[in-house]
Amino acid sequence: MAEDQFEKAVIKKLEDEGWTYRPELSNKPDDILYRHWRDILNRNNRAKLDGTPLSDEEFNQLKLELEKNKTPCDAQLVIAGAGGIGTLPLTRDDGSQIEIEIFYGDEVAGGRSEYEVVNQITFKHLANTLSQERRIDVLLLINGLPVAHVEEKDESLQNQWNAFEQLKKYDDDGMYTGLMSFVQVQFILSQHSAHYFARPKNPSEYNQDFVFGWRDTNGKDVTDTMEFIRQVMGIPALHRLVTVNMIPDAENGNLMVMRSYQIQATRAILERMKTMDNNQLIEREGGYVWHTTGSGKTVTSFKVAQLLASMPKVRNVLFIVDRVDLVDQTLSNFRSFAYQQFKNRIKKVKGHELKRDLRLKNNGSHIYLITVQGLHRAVKRELKSDERMVILMDEAHRSASGDAVKEIKSALPNTTWFGFTGTPNFYSDEIYDIKTSRDVSTHDIFGPRLHQYTIKDAIGDGNVLGFDVTYYETDIEKQEHPNYSDAELEKAAYTSNAYREAVVQDIVAHWHENADGPLEAGQRQPNQFHAMLAVSGKQAVVAYYHLFQKLAPELRVAMTFSRDETNGSGSSDLQAELKRAMKNYQQTFDTQDFLESKHPEQDYVSDITRRLAHKKPYDRKDDGDRLDLVIVSDQLLTGFDSKYVNVIYMDKILKEGLLIQAMSRTNRVINKNAKPYGKVRFYRRGADMEEHVKNALVIYTLGGNDTITDAEKHASDKDDKGLIDSGVLADKYAEQIEKINPKLERLEEIAGTDFSQIPRSSKEQKEFSQLAAEVNGPVQQLMQQGYQLGTPAEVYNEDGVKTGKSVSLKLNSDDDFSALQARWNDVNEKLAPEDRIDLTNLKLHLQQQSQEIIDYDRLVDLLNAYMDNQTEANRKAVENHITPLDEQSQNEISAIMDKIDDGDYQEHFDTESLKQARKAIRGELQELRIRRWADDQGYSGNQIMKLFAVYRPSTDLNDNPEFHQLIKKVEDEEKLGFFDRAQFEQAVQDFFTSLH
């Protein structure tokens, strides 16, 4: 279908959906828009104008008012006005002052709102271009204001993203000034693809990552353009989109448009409330919204709170979070999003303040922000209210637990609860092997699931990034302390200085891989991103902080933990350490003295989060503002996000929702070439964490059971379990390289092996530009993941086992890649503007890869070779390979070779079976040592084995009652005297300690 035919079809569909096509205003210069708007102003303001139409001078005055709209955010505030009516001030020729009404936000599909379509408007006087004129496709006018700009492309002729570049060019030319400053949303349409986005505040802010498609209420992509027009661009949908569904972010000067799932979730909550009103009933459990972490729950919850507070029957809205710092963060966001007249109705309160305000009967409706703990304390102090209110609870998966909710519900009986969560609590689902540890679900607290948008949905839409995950297994864990439980490892291994130094050294060694930007002109811009290190407990935070000061003084590192993180002892010493860290931070960045502040820790954390998120005053791109790494225990692992956080290093064990929440600190979208994935590095118990990650992804992709009875549903009621097949897990390096290399080979054919030649023919220039665009993004992503150009990547078979083969990208160095990029730029300049392409909007998925510090693959190969041919040379090869290992590990491998000699092992090892074999040998060797010791001392070997089974290293005898009780039993059976008992207890513990 030709573009002009497609445009006619679009206009016809818009007419079917409530718009009026105005051919007499189309195919004209943009002056016609001003004349038309003037006619509408005269008609809608007839009473205010007292029958005297606007004079030329008065209309010019209004046109000057439009020049104050420097951004679409400014224009949105004008449209919103006060009381749902947008106005402009006017001093009439006679000196009288009036407010001219220009927009009626509340009059949707009725009243004085007029909906018109015009097309092929020509702009001849653009300030920033020497071009003769620019002609645009379609404008949608509400009351004469162009609120939406539509560009169409025939997808059989051109890539639809050319339309995106075209809109950006219009902005660069200076088109969106005056009347056109009211354009709130831009649309890109082709026959089988449709997208929309909020108009950015300036040309440099155009980002394809924030261009959205549409999903219907069943979560299915709407790719048919005519259906998209019906659901998104018809009346009343478009009117609501540019009013109710637009959010001005005053702090950043940006305008945000809600995405389909945000709009649908908002609508679901409002419909739930309306159903209650219509049936004249109040249900306490309104429902919950499951929107994955990073998908914009703050925006959705703000819009819901604002709309609920405006409902006639709702007295107040209580927005509840579970941490004080989140109250302040939410207050800042809500006030930034609110229209001026609504800002004063958003209040942060403590329990006694809320109690006082709820007593005031003529106080108007408010949005009160409070912690669940503060509200619970107020209820215990007899806060009660029978008024119709709504509670919105953020992070509902963790906030609503225990008796607090029951007591609050009892004190506020006419209050309906709605929950927002990225990681709901579910019951297990045996059919789909979804394993959770929950005995209360989010549904139990809040009622039915009203809307869901999973991590799989969000990654597929490009609204959040997938994850590049590396799992580490450490020498300490696998060899020095083989049989420790998690608690024992925590005390004996992971608290060791040697282990923590290894973690710090690994972070520092790979710092630039993770912190630097993409390759441009042969250089990666250093320190473009920040990192987090999550550790287990306050003591670990302090220990790591000192290690970074010692081992990496060049990095700017901060630490923080909240007062209520209760793990560990020595709280006074830890608070002193936190004060010293705050002082160091103040001196490094020349900030205020937080220790003199009324809320020192709160202000300190606020400064850290603003710095990491590049929020004012740290939005200046000044290297002096840069904080490289923040070390945390629990704080900031939820409720904090920054698109500039690129990696989280994890030295702690997490599961299910908390795990996904922590990982999601890294997956906010920015430039996908610079940041293709959120990186996660697990240093502790890699094999266990790999299982935890897989289980968590299954839970928060498929979802578990909301209720106990859900488990009885037939399998056909659920989606297939297809986590891997669905594309959530990305290819390994070799698989990516094998996809890129054929295109690189063709590029070499066209431009020479060193990319030094510009293709001669126009046809080859177009082909070169297309192919270069197609490989640029994937190569950048490989490099950002950590792949080094010129190095081989292991090839795996379908079962994920290494084949022994490798493949390298056909770019040997950064210089080669820079040459390709330079030639691409040269070729692009030679192409006609409509043929230039920028293919950066790439779909990214979840990356998963394992990494071990010990080269187990090589060890497996050597042992298998010895199994095949038990020669002295093959045995020596194994012994040489294990020389760097500790004595115990060497003994384990030697015992395995002895068993190979005896014929006990006849099937080839893989990594996992070797681990299991070593574990079995370890147990045999350990038992042998224990029984020999018992025999030497004259004790029963069986009794000493029982003692060892319950022994806990680094644990006092009195703190291990099971061990204490059993050792007393042994002493009684052996009839030991008083002094002999003391010697026996000490000897047993000393021996057991030596085993570890």
N, C-alpha and C positions, 0 to 999 in steps of 0.2 A: 504494500500500500504506500503510495507516494505521500510525502509529508503534508501537502496541502489537502489531500483526501483524508488523511488521518486527523488533521486539525478540524476539518468539517465534522468528522465523526465524533470528536471530543466535544465540540460545541453543541452538537445535537444531543448528546448524552447529558450534558450539563443542563440543557433546556428541559429535558425529561425529569431532571432532579431538582427543578424549582428555580433555575436561573432564567433571566430574560436576555436573549441575544440582541445587541444594539448595533446593527449593521451601519446605521448612519453615523455612529461614533467610531467605527472601525476603519482601518486603512487610511488613517489621518495622522497629522502631526500631533505631538503630545499637548499642544495648546488646547485641543478640543476637550481634554480631560478637565482642565481648569474651568472652562466655560460651563461644562456640564455640572461640575461640583458647585459652582456659583448658583446655578438654577436650583439645585437641590437644597442648598442652604437657605435660599429665599423662600422656598416652599415650606420647609420644615420649621423655619423660625418666623413664620408670617406674624404670629401674635407678638413675639418679642420685638420684631422690627416695626411693629405698629403700622403695617401696610406699606412701609417705605422700603423698597429693595435696597440691597447693598450698593453703595456708590463705588466708583472705581477706586477712590482713595481708601474706602473702608475695606474693599476686597484685597487691595494691595497690602493693607495692614495685616489681614489674616494670612496672606501668603508669606509675609515676613515672620509671623509666628511659627510657620512650618519650618523655617530655617533653624529653629531651636532644637529640632529633632536631629541630634547628631548620630543616634544609633536607633535600631529598631526597638530597643528597650525603652528609650525615651518616647517613641511613638506609642508603644503599648500603654504606657502610663497615661498618655493623653486620651487614648481610646477608652481606657477604663474609667477615667474621670472620677466623679463622686456619685454614689447612689445609682450606679449603672449607666450614667449618661456622660459621654465624653464631650468636653466643651473647649472653646478657645475664647480668650478675653478680647473685647472689642470696645474701643472708644469711638462713638459715632461722631459724625461731622458736627453735630450740635453740642458735643462735649459729654453726653450721657454715656454711661458705661454699662455694658451688658455682657452676658456669657452666651456665645453662639453655640448651639447644640450641633455636634457633628457626627455623633455615633450613639446608638442605643444598644448597649450590651445586653440588656435584659429583654429586649423585644425581638426574640428569635422567631423568624418565620411569621412575622405579623407586625402590627402597629406601623410605625414609620420607617421600618427597615426595608430598603430596596436592594434587590440582588440582580446585578447586571454583568454580562460578559461582553468584552470587546477584544478585538484581535488586530494584529499587524499595525500596532502603533509605532510611529517613527519619532525618534529623538534626534534633533538636529543640533542642539546646543549643549553638549556635554563638556563639563569644565576640564576634564583630565585627558582628552583625546583630541587629536587633530583630524580624526576621521570625519567624513562628511555627515554621516548619520548612522544610527543603530536602529534596527527594526526588531521588535520583540514579538513573540507568538501570541500569547493570551494573557489578559489581565482579568481578575475577578474583582468587581467593585461592590462594596456595601455602602450605601448612601453616598456614592460617588468616590469613596476612598478606595484606592487600589490596595487591597489587603493581601492578595495572593498573585504571584507571577508564575506562569506555566510555560515551560519550554518543552517542545516535543521533538523527538527524533524518530525517523524511520529506521528501525533497528536492522533492516536488511541493507541499509546503506552505511550507517555510521554507528560507532559505539555510543551507547546512551550517555556515557560519562563525558562525552564532548559537550553535552548540554550543561553539565556541571561546570566545566571550564568556561563555557560561554557566559553563564550567570556570574561567575567570578570576574570575568572580563568586563561585564556591564558595570559591576560594582567599582572596579578599578577605573573605569571611564568617568565615574561620578554620576551614574544614573539615579541612584537612590537618594535623591534630595528633594526638597519641596514636597509636592503631593505624593511622589513615589517613596518618600521616607516611611509611609504607612504600610509598605509591603512587609508583612509579618512572616509569611511562609512562602517557600519556593517549591515548585513541583517539577519533577522530571518524568515525562511520560513517553513510552514507546508502546507498540501494540501489545507486548506481553511482559511488560515490566513497568512498575510505577513506584516512585519514591518521593519523599518529602523531607524538608528540613527547615528549621528556623533560620531566617536570614541572619548571617553573622554580622558582628558590629563593624567589621572592616574587611577588605579583600584578603589580608594576611590570615584571617581566622577561618577561611573556608577549609573544611576538612571532610573528606569523604567518609571518614569513620563516623560522622554524626549525620549521615544521610540514612533515613529509615525507610524500610518497606512497611507493609501492613499485614498484620495477622488477624484473621477473623476471630469470633468469640470461641471457636473450637481450637484455636491455636494453629490453624492452617494458613500458609502463606497465600496472600491474594496477589496473583501475578497477572490476572486478566484486568486490563486497564479500565474497561467499562464497569467491571464490578468494583474496582478500586474507587472510581468516581462516585459510584452509588454509595459506598460505605463512608468515604472520607470527604468528598468534595461537594456532595449534595447539600440541600437545605433541609434540616437545620445543622447538619454535621459541620460544614465549613464555618458557619457563624460561631459555633461552639469552639471549633479548633482555634480560631484567632482571638477568642476571648477567654472562655473558661479553661481551655487546654493550653494556653500560653502562660509562661511564668517568667517574669522579669527578674534577673539576678543582678540586683543593683550593685552588689559588692564588686562584681567583675564586669559590669556594663554589658552583659550578654542577655540575649533572649533565648529561652528554652521552650521547645514545643514537646508536649507529652507524646510518648510512643503509644502504640496501639494497646499494649498490655497494661500500661498505666491508666489510660483512658477507660479501658474495660473494667479494671479493678475499682476505679473510682465510681464508675457507674453502678457496679454490682453492690457496693456499700450503700450508695444513695437509694438504689431500688429496694434494698433490704429494709432501710429505714422507712421508706414510703409505704411498703407493704405493712409494716407494723402500724403506721399511722392510719392507713386505710381500714385496717382491721381493729383499730382502737385497742391494741395490746402492746405490751412492752416485754421483750425477751432480753434477758441479761446476756445470753451468748449470741452475739450478732454474727460472728464468723471470723475467719482469718484469711489473709492474703499471703500466699507463698510466692515471693519474687526473689530470685537468687541474689546473693550478695553481689553488689556492684551494679545492679540494674536500675538504680535510682529510686529506692524506697523512700528516701527523704523527700524527694519531690512529690511522689504520690501521696505520702502521708500528710504533707503540708496542704496539698490541694484538697484532700478529703477533709482535713480539719477545718479549712477555710469554708468549704461548702456546707459542712454540717453546722458550723457556728452561725451560718446565715439562714438555717432552716427555722421557720417561725416557732416550732414547738420545742426546739432544743435550747435549753437554758445556757449550758456551758459545755465546752469540750476539754477534757483532761488528757493531755498527752504525757504518757508515762514512759520513762526510761529507767535503766537500772544502775546508772552511774552518774555522779555529780558532773563530771567533765562532759558527759554526753548531753546533759541539760543545757550547758552553756553553748556547746557546739550546735545543738538543735535550735536554740534561741537565735543564735547568729544567722543560721541558714533561713529560718522562718521569717525573720525580720528583713533579711535581704530579698526574699521572694515576695514579700507582702506589698500591696499597694499602700501608699502613704496613709490613707484614711483608716487602714486596717492595722497598722503597726502597733498602735497603742492598745489594741485589744489582745496582743500576745504578751503574756507575762510569765516570767519565771517566779515561782513561789515556793516557800517552805510551808510546812504543815500548818503552823499557826496563822500564816498569811492567807492560805486557802480557806481555812476555817472562818476567818473574819470576812473574806470577800463573799463567801457563799451565803452569809447572813444578809448581805445587802440586796434588797429586792429590786431596786431600780438601777442596777449596775450595768445593764446590758449584757450581751453574751460575750464571752471571752474564750481564748485558748490558753489554758493554764499548763505550764510545763513543770513537772515535778518528778522526783524519783519515786519508785515504788516503795522504797524504804521510808521516805518522807511522808507519803500518803498513808502508809500503814501506821506509822507513829501517830499521825493526826487522828486516825480512826480509833486507836487505843486511848487517845485523849478525848474521846467522845465527839469527834466530827461525825455529823449525820446530815443527810439531806434527802428529802423526798422529791426533789425537783427532777425534771426530765433532763438527763445529761448523757453524754457519750464519753466513754474512755477509749482512747486509741493507745495501744501498747506497742512500743518499738521493740525489736529483737524479742518477740514474744516467746521464742523457743527457750529463753533462759530467764526472762523476767517473771513469768507467771508460774510460781511454784510454791509449795508449802501451804501454810495456813493463811498467809497474808492475803491472797486473792479472795479466799472464802470470807474473811472478816471484812474486807473492803466491800465485797458484793452485798454483804448483810447490812452494812452501814449506808450504802447508796442503792436502795432497792429499785429505783426507777432509772437506773443507768444501764445502758447497753454497751457491751465490750466488743471491740474489734482488735484483732492482732495483726501485726506486720512482721514477717520473718523471712530470712533467706534460707534458713535451715530448720524447718519444723521438726518437732519430735514425733516420731512414728512408732507404732508397734512393728515387730518383725513380720516378714512375709515369707513363709516357708516355700511357697510355690516358686517364688522368684529369687530365693536364696538371699533375701534382704535381711541382714542381721543388725538389729539395733539393741541398745542396752536400756531402752526406756520402758518404764512401767506406767507412765502417764503421757498421753499424746497432746499435741497442741489443740486438736479437736476437742478433747475433753474439757479444756479450759475455755475455749472461745466459740465452739460451735462449728458449723460446716465450713469447708474450704470454699471460699467464694471465687477465687481466681488463682491460677498458678502460672509461673513462668520460670522454667528450670534452668540450671546451668547449661544444659545441652541447648536449649532454646537460645539463651543469651550468647553463647559462643557461636552458634550458627548464624545469628543475626549480626555478629560483630559488635555487639553492645558491651561485651567484656572479652578479655583475651583468654585463651587456653593457658595451660601451664607446661613449662619445661622443667621436668622434675628429675633430680639426681638423688640416688640413695647411696649412702656410704655404709660400709661395714668396717669396723676398726680392728687393728691388731689387738688392742687391749681386750676388746669384747670377745674375740673369737679364740684367743690363745691363752691369755694370762688368767682369765676368770671365766672358764667355759660353762660352769653350771650355776652361775648366779641368777637369782630372780631379778626382776626389774628393780626392786628396792635395794637389793644387794649391789647391783651394778651402779646404781645411783650413788651409793656411799663409797664403794671401793674403786670403781673405774672412772665414772664420768665426772667425779669431783676432783680427779687427779690433775695436777698442774700440767703433766706431760700431755694428757689428752686435750686439755683446753688450749695449750700452746699449739698443738697440731691443728686444731680448728682455726685458730687465729691465723696461723701461717698459711693455711689453705685459702682462707678468705682474702688475705693480702696478695698471695701469689696470683689469684685470678681476679683481682680487683678491677683492672681495666677492661677485662672481658665483659663484666657485668655493669660497670658504671659509665662506660664511654658510649658516645652516640654512634650513628652509622658512619660508614666510610664515605667521605666526600673529598674529591680531588686528592685522593691518596692519604687523607688524614682522618682519624676519628677524633671528634671533639671530646676532650677528657671530662670526666665527672659530670655527665649530663643527668645521671640518675642517682637515687639514694637507695640505701639498703636498711633492712631491719635484721636484728639477731634476736631470736626468741629463745630463752633459756629456762631452765627449770628452777625457779625460786629466786628470792632476793639475793641470797648469798652468791649465787652464780652470776647474777647481774653485776654485782660489785667486783667479783673476781675477774670476769671478762673485761670489765671497764679498765681495771688496772693493767691487765695484759696488753690491751690495745695501746694504752699509754706507753708501755714499755717497749713493745715489739713493732708498733706502727704509729709512731708519734706524728707522722705526716698526715694521718687521717684525722678528720674532725669527728669525734665520737661523743655522743651523749648517752646517758642512762636514765631510766626512770622506772619506778614501780609505785603502785598505789598503796596507801596506808593500810587498806584492808586486805592486802595479800598476806595471808596468815602463815604461809609455810615457813618453817625454819624458826630459829631462835635468835637471840641477840638483837632484838628490834631496836634498842637504843643506839647500838653501834652502827646498825644499818642506816638509821635515820641520819646519823652523823656523816656517814659516807655519802648519802644523797645530798646533804647540804653542801659538802665539799664539791660534789659534781656540779651542783647548781652554780656554785661560785666560779668554778672553772669555765662553765658555759657562759656565764655573764662576762668574764674577762676575755674569752675568745671572741665573742660577738658584740661586745660593748652594749649589752642590754641593760635594762633596769635591774636593780638589786632585788631579786625575787624574795630574798629573805626578809626584806623590809615591807613586802606586800601584805595586804590583808589576807590574801589567799595564796600563799607562796607556791605550793606544789601545783595548784590549779593553774596559776598564771604561767608557771614554768612549762608545764605540759602543753598549754595553749600555744606558747611561743614555738615550741618544738614542732607541733603539728602544722602551724601556719608556715613555718620555714620549709618543712618537707613538702607541703602542698603548693608552695610558691604563691601564697595569698598575701595580700597587703599586710605590712609594707615590704614583703620579700618577693615581690613580683617584678623586680627590676632587672633580673638576670645578672646581678652583681655577684661575682665569685666570692666576695667577702661575706655574703649571706649564706654560703653553702654549708650545710651539715651533711656529712657523708653517711654516717651510720648511727642508728639509735638502738640501744640494747634494752630489751624489755623482758618481763616475765609473763604477766597476763595482760597488763595495760597495753592499749593500742592494737591488740590482736582482733578486736571487734570494734565496730562503730567509727573507725578512722579510715579514711581513704585519701590517696593521692596518686595521680597518674604518673608522678615522677618517682614513685617507689617501684623499683625494677626487680628486686630480689629480696626474698626472706630466707635467712639461714636459720635452721631449726635444730636446736640441741634440747629437744624435749619430746615427749610422747603425747600425741593427741589422737583423738578418734572422732569419727562422725561429724556432727555439726561444728564443734570447736575446730576441728582440723580444716574443714572447708572454709570456715570464717578466717582462720589465720592465713591460709594459702591465698585467699582472695584479697589480702592487702596488696598484692602485686599485680592484679589483673585488670586495672583500669586502663582504658584505651587512650593512647596518645598517637604518635606516628608509628605505624605498624612496621615500617622498615627499621626504625630505631628500636622498637620494642614489640617484637612479634608475639612474645609470650610473657606471662608472669613467671619468673624463675623461682623455684623452690629447691633448697638444698637440705636434705635430711642427713645430719651427721650421726644421729643416734639410732641404732638398731634398724638398719636399712631394710632388711628383709621383712621385719614386722611392719614398718611404716609403709612399705609397698603394698602389703595386704590391707592396711588401714585406709590407704588412699583409694585403692580399688573399691573397697566396700563403701566408703563414703560417696564415691562417684555414682555407684549403683543406687544408693539411697536417694541422693539428691538429683538423679536423672529420672529414675522411675518413680520414686516415692514409695514409702511403706504403707502400712495400714493406719487409717485415721482412728478406726475403732476395732475392738476385738472381733466383731462380726464381719468386718471386711475380709478377714482371713478366710472366710468360708465362701467367698465369691469364686465363681468359675474362672479359670485362667483366661478365657476369652474376654473378660472384662478389663484386662490390662494390656498394655503395649507389650510387644515382645522384648525380651531382655537382649538388647543388641548394642551394648555399650561400645564394643570394639568395632563391630560391623558398621555402626552408624557414623563413623568418622570422628568420634570424640577423641580417640587416640591417634596421634599423628605418626607419620613414617619416621623411621630412624634415619640417621645421616645418609647411609649408603643408598637407601631407597629414594631420598630426595635428590641425591647427586645423580642417580641413574635417570631421573626425569629431566634434569637440567642439561646433562652433557650433550645429548643429541642437538639441542638448540645452540649450545656453544660451538659444536662442530660446524654447524651451518653458518654461524656468525664468522668463524674463521675462514670458511670458504669464500664468504662475501668480502671480508675486510682484511684478510691476511691473518697469519697465526699470532701476530702481535697487535692486531687491530689497528694497524697504522694507516690503512687505506680507506678513504671514503668511497663507498660504492658509486659507480659512474651512472648507472641508469636510474631513472625515477622509480621503476618497479623494484629494483634491489634496495634502494634507499628506504622505501616504505617497508619492505620485508625486514631490513636490518632494524629499523626503529621498532617495529612490532616485536621482533624476537628479543631485542635488547630490553624492552619494557617487561617482557615476560620473564626474563631471567634475573633482572635487577633485584626485584623484591625477594624472590626465594634465596638468592645468594646473600643478600643483606641479612636475611633471617637466619641462615645457617651460621653466619659470622657472629651475629648477636647471641646465638645459642652457645657459641664457644668453638665452633669448627674453625680450624686454622687452614687457610688456603695452602695447598701443596702437600697436605698430609693425607695418608690413606685412612679410609673409614671401613670398619669391619662389615662384611656382608653376612646377613642372617638368613636362615631358611624360614619356611612358613611357620614353623613351630617356635621361632624366636631363638634358635640355637645357632651359634657362629659356625660358618662353613669353612673357615680358614682362609677364605678369599677376602680381598679388599678392593676398594675402588677409590679413585681420587677425582676431585673436581678438576675440569680442564681449565683451571685458572691457577697458576702456580704461585702467585704472590699478590699482595695488595697492589703492586704496580700494574700487574696485568688487568686487574679489575678496574683500576683507575683509568687505564688506557681504553677499556671498553666503555666506561661511562663518558669519557671525554669524546670518543668517536660518536657515541649516541647523541650527545648534545650537539655535535657538529652536524650530524645528519638531520636531526630534528629541526635545526635552524634552516636547512635547505628546503624542508617540506612546506607545502602550503599550510596555512593555519588550521584548516579543517582536517588535515591529515596528521597533525601532531598529536601524540597520545601520551597519556600519563596514567599508566595502569598500576595504581598503587592500592586500590581497594581490594585487598586480598582476604579471602576467608581463612581464618586461622582456627586451629583445633588444639586439642589437648596433647601435649608432648610428654612422653614418659620414657625415661631411659634409666638404666641402672649403672652404678659405678662402684667398684671395689678398690680399696687401697692395695690389697694383696692381689697379685696377678694369678688368680685361680685358674683361668683358662689355660695358661701355660703349664701350671702344675698338673692339671687334668690330662693335658696332652702327654706330658712326660710319664705319668703313671700308667696311662693306657699303652704307651709304647713299651714300658717295662712288662705290662701284663701280656703283651703280644710276644715279646722276645726278652726273656729274663737273663740278659747278659750283664756282665760287670760294667760295661760302658753305659748301658741304659740306667742301671742302678746308680752309678756315679753321677749321671746327669741330674737325677732327682736330688741326690744329696747336695750337689753344688747349688741347685736352685733354692733349696731350703736353708742354706747356710745363714742368711741374714735373720732367720726366725729365731725365737727363743728356744731354750732347751726343751721345754714341754712340747712345743709344736713339732720340733724335729723328732722327738720320740714318737709322737703320734703317727707321723708320716712313715717313719721306719717300721713301726708296728704294722701299718697297712701293707708295706712291701713284704714283710715277713708273712702276712696272711695271703698275699698273692703267691708267694713261694709255696705255701701250704695248700693252695687251690681253693681257699675260702672265697676269694673274689675272682670271678671269671667273666663277668659282664663289664664292658667299658663304663667308666665313670662319666658323669657330667658334673657341673658345678654343684648342683643340689645333692646328688647322691654322695659326692665326696664329703660334703659338709656332714651329712648324716653318718657316714663311715667314721669320720674323725670324732664325732660326738660319741659314738659307740665305743671306740677305742679309748677315748678320754675317760669314759666311765669305767671301763675295764682296768685301765692303769691306776685310776684313782682308788678303786675298790681293792686292788692288789696292795697298794701302799697302806691303806687303812688296815687291812687284815694282818699285814706283816707287822705293823706298829702294835696292834693289839696283842699279837702273839708274843712280840718281844717284851711287852709290858706285863704279860700274864693275864690279860683281860679277854672277855668273850668278843670275838670278831663280829658276831651278829649284833650284839648290844652297841658296839662302837659305830657300826653302820647305821643303826637306828638314830643314834645321837647326831651323826653327821647329817642325816636327812632333815633335821629340824634346826641345825645350827645356822645362825645369821651372823656373817662377819661384821665387825665394827659395831656390834650390838652388845650392850652390857648384859650380864647374866640375868639380872633382875628385870630387864626389859624384854626378855624372851621367855615368858612363863612356860611354854611347852618344853623348851630345852631344859629349863631349870627343873621342872617336874621330873623329866625323864632321867636327868643326871643323878637326881636324888634316888630314883628307883634303882639305878645301876649301883650306886654306892651302897644302898641297903643290901642288895643281892650279893655284892662282893664283901659285905661286912667290914667296910673300911672304918678306921677310927677317925677321931676329930681332925688330927693333923694330916692324916693320909687323905681325907676327903678334900681338904684345901689344895694339897699338892696334885691330886687327881684332876680336880676341876681346872687348875691352871695348866697342867700338862696337856689335857684334852684340847683346851681352847688354843694353846700355842701351836699344837700339831695341826689342828684344823685351819688355823690362820696360815700356816706354811703351805697348805695345799692350794691356797688361793693366791 
